Amino acid sequence: MPDSPHKLQWHPAFYAATGLELQANHQEIQMIPEYNLSKEPIRIDLLIIKNDGQAKKIENEIGHIMKKYNVIEYKSPEDNMTIDDFYKTVGYACLYKGYGKTVNEIPLSKLTVSLFREAYPRELFAMLEDAGHHIEEKYPGIYYVTNNLPFPTQIVVTKQLSPESHSSLRILSEHAEKADIERFLQSVQQYTSPEDRNNIDAVLQVSVTANYDLYQEVRRESIMCQALEDLMADVIDERVEERVDQKIDETKNQLFLDNVRSIMKALNLSADQAMDVLQIPQNRRAFILSNL
């Protein structure tokens, strides 16, 4: 995995993966990332709204529970999912209902909640059961939480999802499996619309960054059609360019740091004075000060 000065942006890739998961019904739903519940910073990770007049059941298993309004919470691989996260999401759904423009515009009977996390939240499930909720694994990796809740709720453990149907979500991991990557690359050949291609690119950008060496191995070993090779090449080449740029940036920072130390010692100057003498750019100074 390449070093990166920034935390991986898992959420946009999750939105894209969800779009690919629900692609069979994409004309019947709206997907609204980071939906603001109010002017205050209370925000739903993803809101899925089924279009009016579309009563058709969503084909993918993760959408079987979904109704008209669907509140989604996603936890990145490095994040925990606690009992407070669970009730916060339920609370967000209640707030979303309460912020309707008219009384009961969003009926409880048409509202659902889904929470996604890569790893199995053992402690959360134990606490939910202690609180009187019932947990049932409806499909592999998809757990329905019932009893004492105002609307249908599910917790999706992406690592446990069926590999055949959910490669888009399974490769959003820092430990993706080669078979899932190959399955994803094969499955997306059928998607040609600009929206689908953007979703594919968003998923690959994060997955490749988190599993760079594995993707290089897949690229070397797999017998792929030219379209797939081009798809992987574009994303991997972009990651390579980022790594080169990062290394150049790190080298410059280290060179500036060494020069500042030398000037401080030779002329008995403060760090700020030494950086002024060397005309160090402002965007480099925080790094230098934190490493002296």
Beta strands, then each sheet from edge to edge (+ up, - down):
strand 1: 29-36
strand 2: 43-50
strand 3: 69-74
strand 4: 111-117
strand 5: 134-139
strand 6: 142-146
strand 7: 153-157
sheet 1: 1+ 2- 3+ 4+ 7+ 6- 5+
end
